[in-house]
Amino acid sequence: MKKSKHKITTFAILFAIATAIIHIINKFISATASLKEMLDTTGRNYYTWRYGELYYKKRGKGSPILLVHDMQPGASGYEWRQVEKALAANHTVYTLDLLGCGRSDKPGITYTNFVYVQMICDFIKNVIGEKTDVIASGFSGSFIIMACRNEKESFNKIMLVNPSKLSSLKQMPAQKDKLLKCIIEIPVFGTLIYHMIVSRESLNDLFIENLFYNPFHIDKDMVDAYYEAAHKGGYYAKYVYASFASKLMNIDISSSLKVIDQSIFIIEGESESNGISIIKDYCELNPAIESTIIKKSKHFPHVENPDKFLEQVDIFFS
């Protein structure tokens, strides 16, 4: 009996020490991730929403355009820095960090498509205050389509940059996905796993393998910004990734694509995986959708080929 108690006590002590060490490591990683201060907050604006403060930038004069970033790990409004200034020459440009991302608050909640739909609709009504054009990158296109169906009077024209496959958006969380979310949200140990997923090396590999057309010309500043954003908020930075990775943000947008009558334009990067088939699937549901492919680009045509991207924006939003 005494030996058993001794083993339990020894295990408890070792576990406590290990937990403390990992907690310190997590704190160190979060603190050092922001040393380069890539996410500028000069001239910052915050919209107080029901779940927290939303960071956004406003610049220029003219008809409003809302820029909505993708949901890759570490994503933020920094994604649009190559085109913001040019767009602001003729438009009032709103660049938003979505809840749980970038410089916005990161509450420890479950993030769903509905949360972002409500957030975007409220932001347009309460901050922009008029019907607006929207440019949405990647997965966030699904938020815009659903928001447009819910409150079509808030939306004018919609541009989708490399939107997600319709079939992938239909995938609902399985038991393994729910388990993944639970593991990542575990205090201390789950945070360490998250930090491994969004390490600088992992993000660099993501950019090289999946996001950039030319793997030898990766935008290092962009990688640094993603790394900083993925850790900003400390412990709470992981919650949005946990919901995204476990498919809790997924939603079938097929019926919404069929019924909304706003003009929709799709831009695909030349090397984006399944780009042609994605355009085909979207156009089958809504034949009025227009599209183009931008050469020498992949997931971020507005970063890799901003001049060609802006040409298409000028044509579509003219």
N, C-alpha and C positions, 0 to 999 in steps of 0.2 A: 504493500500500500504506500509506504513512504517513498519507494523508488518511483512509483507512478506519479505521485504528487510532485516529486523532484523533476521528473521529465516534463510534466505539464508546466511547471513554473519556469523551467529553463526555456521551453519553447515560447512561452508568453513573453519572456524577456527578450529573446532573440527576435521575435516577431515585432515587438515594440521598437527595438533598435533599428531593424530593417525599415519599418514604416517611417520612422523619424528621418533616416538617411534619405530615403526616396522622396519624402516631402521636401527636404532641403534641396535636393537635386531639381525637383519640379519648380521650386521657387527661383532657383538660380537660372534655369532655362528660360522661364517667363521674363525674368528681369533683364537678361542679356539680349533677348530677342529684339528689344526696342532701342538698342544702343545707337543704331544708325539713324534713327528717327526719320524713316522713309515716309511715314504717313503724316503729312503736314496738316495742321489744323488752323493755319492762318486764315483769318476772315471766316471763321467757322460759324455755322448756324445749326441749331438743334430744334427739332420738332418733338415736343413732349407727347408721346403716344401712350396708350394704355399699358403697354408692357415695358416701356423705357424710353430713353432719349435716342432719337434718330439723327445721326449726323448727315448734313448735306451741304453742298456748295452751290451757290447761285452766282451766275455771271452772265453778262451780255444783256441785250435788249431785243425785243421782237416776239414772235410767236413762241410759246413755251415748248421745250423738248425735255423729257425726262429720260435720263440715262440710268439703266438698271444693270448691274454687273451680274456675272455668272455665279454659280454656287460651288466652284472648285474650292478645296481647302485653302483658306487664307485669302479668299476673294474680297474685294472692296471696290469702291469707286475709283481707286487708283488705276484700275484697268482702262479708264477712258482718258487718261492724261494726254495722250497723243492727239486727240481730236477735239477736246473741250474748247480750247481757245479759238480754233477755226469755226466751230459751230456757233460760238458766242458772237461772231461778227453779225449774224442775222437772226439769232434766236436768243431768248432767255433760257439758259441751260441750267437744269437742275441735276446735279450728280449726287445720287443717294447711296449711302451705305445701309444695306438692309439690316434689319434687326438681327443681332447675333454675329454680325460681320464688321470688319474694319474698325472704325471709330465709334460706331453705334454701341448702345448698351447690349450686354450679352446675358440676359436672364437665364436661369437654370430651368427652362421649360421645354416641352416637346414642341418642335417647330414643324408645322404642317403647311401644306399648300394654302389652306384656308386662312392661316395666320397672315401669310404674306399677301394674299388677295385683299384682306381687310386693311392691312397696313398701307398698301399702295393706293387703294381707293380713298382712304382717309387722308393720306398725304396730298393727293391731287386736290381733294375738296378743301382741305384746311390750310395748305401751304401755297400751292400753285393757284388755286381759286378759279380756274377756267379749264375748258376743254383743252387737252394737251396731246401732242405727238409723243410717242414712246419708242426708244431704241433699247431692246433687251438682248442680253448676251446669254447664249447657252441655255441651261436649265431654267433660268428665270423667265424665259419666254412663256412657259406654262403658267406662271403667275399672272402674266399680263393677259393672256387669252382668257383665263377664268375671270379675272377682274373686269375685263371688257364685257364679258357676257353678263356679269352681275350689275354693272353700272355703266352701260354703253354711252351714256350722256357725258361721261368724264373723258372719253377717249376720242382722238381724231385718227390719225394714221399710225400704223404699227409696223416697225421694222424688227425682224427677228434675225439675229446673227448666230448662225450655226445652232438652231434649236435642237432640242433632244428628239430622239426617235420616238415616234408615237407608241411603238410596241414596248419600249423601255418604261415609258410613263405609265403604262397600264399595269406594270408589275407591282403587286401588293406585298407587304412585308410577310415573310415566312418566319417560322420559329427561330431559325438561325439568325435572321436579321434582328429580331427582337432581343435575342441573346447578346448580339454584338452591341446593341445600344446599352443594355444593362451593364456589360463589362466595361465599356468606355466611361460610363457615368459613375462607376465605383470610385469613391474618394481615394486619392493618393496613387494606388496601383493602376486604376483606369486612366488617370491623368498621365502616368508614365507611358502607358501604351499609346495614348493620343499623341504625346510628344514624340514618340518614335515614328508615328505615322506622318507627322508634319515636320519632321526634322529638315534641316536645310538640304541635306543630301537627297531625301525623299522628294522634296518639292522640286529640286533641280532635275531629278530623273523624270518627274511628271512633265515638266516643261519640255525636256529633250525628246521624250518618247511620244507624248500625246498632244502637246499644245502648239509647238512651233514648227514651221515649215522647214527651216534650216537649223538643225541641231547645233551647228557651229557658230550661230549668231543669236544665242539666247540673250534676252534682255536681263542682265544681272541685277539691275536696279529693281526690275519687276519681281524677280525671285526674292530679293531682300524684302520688298514690300509685302509680298505674300507671307513670307516667314514671320515678319513682325505682326501682321494682322492675325495670323493663326494663333498667336500667343497673347495678343493684347486682351486683357481681361482676366488673365491668370486662369484659375481653375474653371471659370465659366466659359472660357473660349471653346471648350470641347463639345458643348451641348448642341450647337447647330450642326457640327459635323456628325455627331451621333445620330441625329434625326435624319440627315441627308443620306448617310451610308446605310441606314437601316430601312430606306425607301419610304419613310413616313411622309416625305414631301411629294411623293408620286401621286398623280391623278390622271385619269383618262380625259383628255381634252378634245376628243374626237367630235362629240356632239356640239361642243361650243364652237369649234372651228367651222362647223357646217352652218351655224345660224347667225354668227356675227357678221355685220355688213360693213365694218370699217375696212379701209384699204390696208392690205397686208403685203409686205415685201420681205422676202427671205434672201439673206446674203450667206453664202457658203464659202469657206476657204477651199482653195483648189485641192489641198491634201487632207481635208477633213474626212474622217472615216464615215463611209455611208452617206456622204453629202448629197449625191445625186438621188439616191433612193429616198432620202428624207424629204427632199423637195417634191419628188413624185407623190409620196404618201400624203403630204400636206395638200398638194394641188388636187388630188383625187377627191378629198373631202370638201375643198373650197376652190373651184376652178378659177375664181377671180384673183387668187394669189399670184403675184409676180415674183420673179427670182433672178438672181445672177450669181456668178462664181467669180471670186477675186483671185487672180493668179498670184503665185509665190506667197501664199499664206496658208495657214491651217486654222486653228481654233480662234486666233485673234487677228483677223484681217485688219481691224482698226489699229492694231499695234504694228504689225509687220508690213502692211501696205496702206498707210493712212491716207495717202493722196487719192488712191483709187476708191477707197472706202468713202471719203468725203465727196467724191464725184457722184457716187450713187445716192448719197444722202441728199445732195443738192437737187438731183433730178426728182427723187421721190417726194421730198417735202417742199418742193417749189410751189 
